[in-house]
Amino acid sequence: LDSNGVAHVVYIKKVNNFRRIYYNNNQGGSWNHEALLDNQADRHNFHATLAFGTDGSLYAAWFSNLVDQPGSIFMRIRKNGTWQAAITEIATGAWGAGYYSLDQGPSLLVTPDGYVHITYIHGYEAVPGSPSGYEYGRIKHYYSSDTGMSWINDDPPLRYSHSPSLATDPSGNLYIFGHREQWKADHCADMYVVAKPAAGNWGSWRILDQGCLDSSVSAKWSQYTWNNPEVLD
């Protein structure tokens, strides 16, 4: 919901055998504002997500790839009710494996300072100690201080996970949730969290919960905490 109570959604639809990213809202009481967001007509596009900026701009991010190939993370911005023409490729080499990519897309949020943050998992790489010597899932993090015009790589301490999630708080601290390397515990893993203080550096991973937690995390945060406190989210 935005500050006027309008609901905004993103979703995928199959077009000519490829999955595409679409957006809609219910402004005026009807869902007749559908728009195609991606420009990758020959690739599959998955796992779209939204976040509001401190100025009311709406950000959409998603994962795009060919089946079983590494993919890219893309982003597009809606300002003053209009989607900008530019579609930014934030990063390449994101993990993709068939339809499993449906639940392995980016996590997106905007902190109170207006910085835009993206986290996702990287593709296969050499990982000494893993069963095959190669694994996917390195947690990656990028941020932009200029509303998506440029991006800076700022990864947390090394960890391999599935579908990491971002969260923030009114003080602007940044959190990433993810689990321990699943191959270390017979495909079961403890859940971890790592924090980065506002204007600070990443700390160390801390255990959030122990057990067989080889799954995605849903982190709840409010995009209105700092600029629209009267709106409940």
Solvent accessible surface area in square Angstrom, and as a share of the most:
residue,aa,sasa,rsa
1,L,100,0.50
2,D,22,0.12
3,S,54,0.35
4,N,131,0.67
5,G,47,0.45
6,V,24,0.14
7,A,21,0.16
8,H,23,0.10
9,V,55,0.32
10,V,29,0.17
11,Y,69,0.26
12,I,59,0.30
13,K,83,0.35
14,K,125,0.53
15,V,50,0.29
16,N,132,0.68
17,N,114,0.59
18,F,60,0.25
19,R,46,0.17
20,R,21,0.08
21,I,0,0.00
22,Y,30,0.11
23,Y,4,0.01
24,N,13,0.07
25,N,2,0.01
26,N,44,0.23
27,Q,102,0.45
28,G,85,0.82
29,G,69,0.67
30,S,45,0.29
31,W,127,0.45
32,N,109,0.56
33,H,72,0.32
34,E,83,0.37
35,A,34,0.26
36,L,69,0.34
37,L,0,0.00
38,D,5,0.03
39,N,101,0.52
40,Q,16,0.07
41,A,63,0.49
42,D,91,0.47
43,R,56,0.21
44,H,14,0.06
45,N,0,0.00
46,F,3,0.01
47,H,53,0.23
48,A,24,0.19
49,T,31,0.18
50,L,41,0.21
51,A,3,0.02
52,F,18,0.07
53,G,4,0.03
54,T,48,0.28
55,D,104,0.54
56,G,49,0.47
57,S,6,0.04
58,L,3,0.02
59,Y,4,0.02
60,A,0,0.00
61,A,0,0.00
62,W,0,0.00
63,F,1,0.00
64,S,0,0.00
65,N,1,0.00
66,L,85,0.42
67,V,68,0.39
68,D,92,0.47
69,Q,92,0.41
70,P,85,0.53
71,G,2,0.02
72,S,7,0.05
73,I,1,0.00
74,F,22,0.09
75,M,2,0.01
76,R,37,0.13
77,I,21,0.11
78,R,37,0.14
79,K,70,0.30
80,N,161,0.82
81,G,46,0.44
82,T,85,0.49
83,W,32,0.11
84,Q,67,0.30
85,A,93,0.72
86,A,73,0.57
87,I,35,0.18
88,T,40,0.23
89,E,88,0.40
90,I,15,0.08
91,A,9,0.07
92,T,86,0.50
93,G,21,0.21
94,A,2,0.02
95,W,18,0.06
96,G,10,0.10
97,A,25,0.19
98,G,13,0.12
99,Y,124,0.47
100,Y,170,0.65
101,S,0,0.00
102,L,73,0.36
103,D,76,0.40
104,Q,24,0.10
105,G,1,0.01
106,P,2,0.01
107,S,20,0.13
108,L,7,0.03
109,L,0,0.00
110,V,1,0.01
111,T,3,0.02
112,P,35,0.22
113,D,95,0.49
114,G,19,0.18
115,Y,78,0.30
116,V,0,0.00
117,H,11,0.05
118,I,0,0.00
119,T,0,0.00
120,Y,3,0.01
121,I,1,0.01
122,H,51,0.23
123,G,5,0.05
124,Y,137,0.52
125,E,37,0.17
126,A,67,0.52
127,V,12,0.07
128,P,129,0.81
129,G,77,0.74
130,S,9,0.06
131,P,112,0.70
132,S,86,0.56
133,G,25,0.25
134,Y,127,0.48
135,E,22,0.10
136,Y,36,0.14
137,G,0,0.00
138,R,76,0.28
139,I,3,0.02
140,K,28,0.12
141,H,0,0.00
142,Y,40,0.15
143,Y,41,0.16
144,S,0,0.00
145,S,64,0.41
146,D,54,0.28
147,T,49,0.28
148,G,4,0.04
149,M,161,0.72
150,S,61,0.40
151,W,44,0.15
152,I,89,0.45
153,N,72,0.37
154,D,35,0.18
155,D,46,0.24
156,P,9,0.06
157,P,52,0.33
158,L,105,0.52
159,R,31,0.11
160,Y,14,0.05
161,S,3,0.02
162,H,32,0.14
163,S,11,0.07
164,P,3,0.02
165,S,13,0.08
166,L,3,0.01
167,A,10,0.07
168,T,17,0.10
169,D,35,0.18
170,P,96,0.60
171,S,82,0.53
172,G,11,0.11
173,N,40,0.20
174,L,4,0.02
175,Y,54,0.20
176,I,0,0.00
177,F,37,0.15
178,G,1,0.01
179,H,1,0.00
180,R,67,0.25
181,E,14,0.06
182,Q,22,0.10
183,W,40,0.14
184,K,124,0.53
185,A,28,0.22
186,D,125,0.65
187,H,119,0.53
188,C,40,0.24
189,A,1,0.00
190,D,21,0.11
191,M,14,0.06
192,Y,28,0.11
193,V,7,0.04
194,V,0,0.00
195,A,27,0.21
196,K,34,0.14
197,P,71,0.45
198,A,51,0.40
199,A,120,0.93
200,G,26,0.25
201,N,129,0.66
202,W,35,0.12
203,G,36,0.35
204,S,87,0.56
205,W,29,0.10
206,R,135,0.49
207,I,83,0.42
208,L,97,0.48
209,D,76,0.40
210,Q,127,0.57
211,G,38,0.36
212,C,86,0.52
213,L,47,0.24
214,D,47,0.24
215,S,59,0.38
216,S,47,0.30
217,V,33,0.19
218,S,115,0.74
219,A,27,0.21
220,K,154,0.65
221,W,44,0.15
222,S,33,0.21
223,Q,25,0.11
224,Y,7,0.03
225,T,53,0.31
226,W,58,0.20
227,N,51,0.26
228,N,30,0.16
229,P,103,0.65
230,E,128,0.57
231,V,31,0.18
232,L,161,0.80
233,D,80,0.41
